[in-house]
Amino acid sequence: MTQFDLHALAAQLHIPEIGVAPWPLPIEASHHLDTPYPCPFTAGTLEERLQGSSTIESARSAIVCLFPYYVPTTDRTNLARYCWGQDYHLVVQSYLTKLVQALQEKYPLESYEIHCDTSPLADRYVAYLAGLGFYGWNQTFIHPRWGSYTVIGTILTSLELPADTPMEQTCLQCGACLQACPGQALQGDHLDYRTCKSYLTQCKGDLTSKEEAIIAKTPLVFGCDVCQEVCPHNQQIPMTPIPEFQSIEPYIDPCALETMTNKEFKAAYGHKAWAWRGKKILLRNDAIIRKDFT
C-alpha cells in the first residue's frame, strides 16, 4: 500500500490526518519518553511504552491518526475542551475500527491492533515519527493546522508501510504556557505533574492547601486548558470536522450532581470522557473553586 492509497482511504472514512511511523520504535525513543516526573496516569513502564504492549509478534508499522476536537464557544464552561463532545475513546475506536475493516479487506492475512489512550503505547512520540506534528513546551502534541486540540489513535500492524518523515517545524518557545500555568508545572523540557491543575482535578484523596489553591485559580472542575489557550499555535484554528465532537456540553451543573446516585450518574454521563473519576471528585473540585482563598 502506498501513502497515497492510505491517505485516500482515510479521506473516505473522514479521518482528517493520518501518517505512518516505523515499528519497532528507534533506539533513541527512550530519550524522548523518559521524564523526571512521570504522571501516575501514564500507563505502563518505560519499557512497556517502547513495546506498546502489542500482541502482534511481528508488527512492522504504526498507522497514526489525529482527531481534532476544537469547537469555539462563548458559553459558560467548567470542563476541559477534550471533554465537551462524546468520549473520545469511543469515537476514535469507532473510526479506527472502520479503517481496520477496510485494511482487512485488502490485506486479510495481516494483523491489526487498535490503541487509543488505554495502553502504554507512546502515542505522542509515535505521532511525531509519523510526521503529524511536534512537541510544545507545554508537552502537548501540536499539529500545524489543528494546534494541540487533537486526540491520537494508532493501529499497530504487521503490514509493512513506508514511514513518513518527522516534521522539522518546532514550537515557537515563546514561554507563554510556562508563565500562564496555574501551578507553574511546566519546566520547558518536561511537565511536573505534581503541580499540574489537570492532574490535581483528577487526583483522589485529600489535597494540600497549596494544591487546592492551584485548582481554585480557574473555573474548571475537570482538567485544565490554560497552557493551550495561550499557545500561539492554537490561535485561529478551524473547528473540528468530527461530527461526534461538534455537539458540545461544556458545562456540568454541580447542583445536579449532588442529588444523583452513582448509578444515575453513570447512566447520564457514562459516555463522557470526564465521568471516569465519578461525581465525588467533581463535587470536591467545585467546592474548592468556590472556597474563599483570600
Secondary structure as GFF3:
##gff-version 3
##sequence-region A 1 294
A	DSSP	alpha_helix	3	12	.	.	.	ID=ss1
A	DSSP	beta_strand	17	22	.	.	.	ID=ss2
A	DSSP	alpha_helix	29	33	.	.	.	ID=ss3
A	DSSP	alpha_helix	46	51	.	.	.	ID=ss4
A	DSSP	beta_strand	61	68	.	.	.	ID=ss5
A	DSSP	three_ten_helix	81	83	.	.	.	ID=ss6
A	DSSP	alpha_helix	88	106	.	.	.	ID=ss7
A	DSSP	beta_strand	112	115	.	.	.	ID=ss8
A	DSSP	alpha_helix	123	129	.	.	.	ID=ss9
A	DSSP	beta_strand	134	135	.	.	.	ID=ss10
A	DSSP	beta_strand	141	142	.	.	.	ID=ss11
A	DSSP	beta_strand	150	157	.	.	.	ID=ss12
A	DSSP	alpha_helix	176	180	.	.	.	ID=ss13
A	DSSP	three_ten_helix	193	195	.	.	.	ID=ss14
A	DSSP	alpha_helix	197	200	.	.	.	ID=ss15
A	DSSP	alpha_helix	209	215	.	.	.	ID=ss16
A	DSSP	alpha_helix	226	229	.	.	.	ID=ss17
A	DSSP	three_ten_helix	232	234	.	.	.	ID=ss18
A	DSSP	alpha_helix	243	246	.	.	.	ID=ss19
A	DSSP	alpha_helix	254	258	.	.	.	ID=ss20
A	DSSP	alpha_helix	262	269	.	.	.	ID=ss21
A	DSSP	three_ten_helix	273	277	.	.	.	ID=ss22
A	DSSP	alpha_helix	279	290	.	.	.	ID=ss23
###
